[in-house]
Amino acid sequence: MQRVSRVAVSLVGLLAAAGLVAGCGKAGSSGTQAPASNAAAGGCAPVAGDKLVLLDDDKHLQNADNIIAAVNSKVAKPELIAALDKVSTTLDPQKLIALNKATDIDHKTSAVAAQEFAQANNLTGGITKGAGGPVVIGAGNFSESQTLAELYKIALTAAGYTATTQAIGNRELYEPSLEKGQIQVVPEYAATLAEFINGKVNGASAAPVASPDVDKTVAALKDLGGKVGLSFGKASTANDQNAFAVTTAFASKYGVKSLSDFASKCSGKDSILGGPAECPKRPFCQVGLQNTYKIQFGQFKSLDVSGPLTKKALNGGQISMGLVTTSDAALAQS
């Protein structure tokens, strides 16, 4: 799936910029990690179910990867930024999930999904005409980015620009093109891009600038972006960042709505965490759950990054909790 590649690139890119990338932990032949020696007794065994729900990250483990338009500063006129901001303010977390459902589950093209969204939400209403001219909107190699690029195209067309979209690939390819002005606009993610530019400007060992605070993260992003010729619109409330899901049946059985709930009721040997192979050593995955929430698991199952293996394991009652993302299309069905 295309969305999985974005999450993998973003997580690795973010951690590499922060100097946190390490080797993967050993996995047994069954694909599971041996139970942690200090895991408490008890825990919450998996519960199968068709619907998934996110557990609230109430202690703010994850950084603020809110959607934000990145713009080459040479074309960042007020009317252009205002049109892009209309997309940011129209989106919210549930609408982004619905957009991903339209492409990833209902199999609509990004252009069709964006057009239907624009009509249903009056996206072009109140947009002011700008100076016009050609604008190329770049997109990553996954459906969410391409749908956001199509929304930008609709908004910029309404503002009088001749807007086109171009799917380019990963951030390592499109960000230099944005700096050079070969493309003019890209939908981005605040924390991940802040750390990506931080690594370019200040070196791979630079202290992290992103945090769970969206305002502080965006302020750092704008400061760094100004050094490489980039400007930014408003950050949307919609985001695409790591999150942890359980089945609704699991949440109901054990009475958990947040990660703190899980920590107090489900830390122990019967709880099984699922996610990518690198999760046991990552600060935004199992290490973060242990350090921030004091959650211990009896087992870890090596699966994928918010992909079909993790969701199948949750649905089938093979894991108690799995790593997904906040904009996962599967959440639209919960």
NORURJO-V820252 format. One record per residue. N is the residue number from 0. RES is the residue in one letter. PSI is psi as a letter, one per 40 degrees, with the letter a starting at -180 (* if undefined). Layout:
[[N;RES;PSI] [N;RES;PSI]]
This chain:
[[0;M;i] [1;Q;d] [2;R;d] [3;V;d] [4;S;d] [5;R;d] [6;V;d] [7;A;d] [8;V;d] [9;S;d] [10;L;d] [11;V;d] [12;G;d] [13;L;d] [14;L;d] [15;A;d] [16;A;d] [17;A;e] [18;G;f] [19;L;e] [20;V;h] [21;A;i] [22;G;i] [23;C;i] [24;G;i] [25;K;i] [26;A;i] [27;G;i] [28;S;d] [29;S;e] [30;G;e] [31;T;i] [32;Q;i] [33;A;i] [34;P;i] [35;A;h] [36;S;d] [37;N;e] [38;A;h] [39;A;i] [40;A;i] [41;G;b] [42;G;a] [43;C;h] [44;A;i] [45;P;i] [46;V;h] [47;A;i] [48;G;i] [49;D;d] [50;K;i] [51;L;i] [52;V;i] [53;L;i] [54;L;h] [55;D;h] [56;D;g] [57;D;e] [58;K;e] [59;H;g] [60;L;d] [61;Q;i] [62;N;i] [63;A;g] [64;D;f] [65;N;i] [66;I;h] [67;I;i] [68;A;h] [69;A;h] [70;V;h] [71;N;h] [72;S;d] [73;K;d] [74;V;e] [75;A;g] [76;K;i] [77;P;d] [78;E;d] [79;L;d] [80;I;d] [81;A;d] [82;A;d] [83;L;d] [84;D;d] [85;K;d] [86;V;d] [87;S;d] [88;T;d] [89;T;d] [90;L;i] [91;D;i] [92;P;d] [93;Q;d] [94;K;d] [95;L;d] [96;I;d] [97;A;d] [98;L;d] [99;N;d] [100;K;d] [101;A;d] [102;T;d] [103;D;d] [104;I;d] [105;D;e] [106;H;f] [107;K;i] [108;T;i] [109;S;d] [110;A;d] [111;V;d] [112;A;d] [113;A;d] [114;Q;d] [115;E;d] [116;F;d] [117;A;d] [118;Q;d] [119;A;d] [120;N;e] [121;N;f] [122;L;d] [123;T;e] [124;G;h] [125;G;e] [126;I;h] [127;T;h] [128;K;h] [129;G;a] [130;A;e] [131;G;a] [132;G;i] [133;P;i] [134;V;h] [135;V;h] [136;I;h] [137;G;i] [138;A;i] [139;G;i] [140;N;f] [141;F;i] [142;S;d] [143;E;d] [144;S;d] [145;Q;d] [146;T;d] [147;L;d] [148;A;d] [149;E;d] [150;L;d] [151;Y;d] [152;K;d] [153;I;d] [154;A;d] [155;L;d] [156;T;d] [157;A;d] [158;A;e] [159;G;e] [160;Y;i] [161;T;g] [162;A;h] [163;T;i] [164;T;i] [165;Q;h] [166;A;h] [167;I;d] [168;G;a] [169;N;i] [170;R;d] [171;E;d] [172;L;d] [173;Y;d] [174;E;d] [175;P;d] [176;S;d] [177;L;d] [178;E;d] [179;K;e] [180;G;e] [181;Q;d] [182;I;i] [183;Q;d] [184;V;i] [185;V;h] [186;P;h] [187;E;i] [188;Y;h] [189;A;d] [190;A;d] [191;T;d] [192;L;d] [193;A;d] [194;E;d] [195;F;d] [196;I;d] [197;N;d] [198;G;d] [199;K;d] [200;V;d] [201;N;e] [202;G;i] [203;A;d] [204;S;e] [205;A;i] [206;A;h] [207;P;i] [208;V;e] [209;A;i] [210;S;i] [211;P;e] [212;D;h] [213;V;d] [214;D;d] [215;K;d] [216;T;d] [217;V;d] [218;A;d] [219;A;d] [220;L;d] [221;K;d] [222;D;d] [223;L;d] [224;G;d] [225;G;d] [226;K;e] [227;V;e] [228;G;f] [229;L;i] [230;S;i] [231;F;i] [232;G;a] [233;K;i] [234;A;h] [235;S;i] [236;T;d] [237;A;h] [238;N;i] [239;D;g] [240;Q;i] [241;N;i] [242;A;i] [243;F;h] [244;A;i] [245;V;i] [246;T;i] [247;T;d] [248;A;d] [249;F;d] [250;A;d] [251;S;d] [252;K;d] [253;Y;e] [254;G;f] [255;V;h] [256;K;e] [257;S;i] [258;L;d] [259;S;d] [260;D;d] [261;F;d] [262;A;d] [263;S;d] [264;K;d] [265;C;e] [266;S;h] [267;G;a] [268;K;d] [269;D;e] [270;S;h] [271;I;h] [272;L;h] [273;G;i] [274;G;a] [275;P;i] [276;A;d] [277;E;e] [278;C;d] [279;P;e] [280;K;e] [281;R;h] [282;P;e] [283;F;e] [284;C;b] [285;Q;d] [286;V;d] [287;G;d] [288;L;d] [289;Q;d] [290;N;d] [291;T;d] [292;Y;e] [293;K;f] [294;I;h] [295;Q;i] [296;F;i] [297;G;d] [298;Q;i] [299;F;h] [300;K;h] [301;S;h] [302;L;b] [303;D;a] [304;V;g] [305;S;f] [306;G;a] [307;P;d] [308;L;d] [309;T;d] [310;K;d] [311;K;d] [312;A;d] [313;L;d] [314;N;d] [315;G;e] [316;G;f] [317;Q;d] [318;I;i] [319;S;d] [320;M;i] [321;G;i] [322;L;h] [323;V;a] [324;T;i] [325;T;e] [326;S;e] [327;D;h] [328;A;d] [329;A;d] [330;L;e] [331;A;e] [332;Q;e] [333;S;*]]
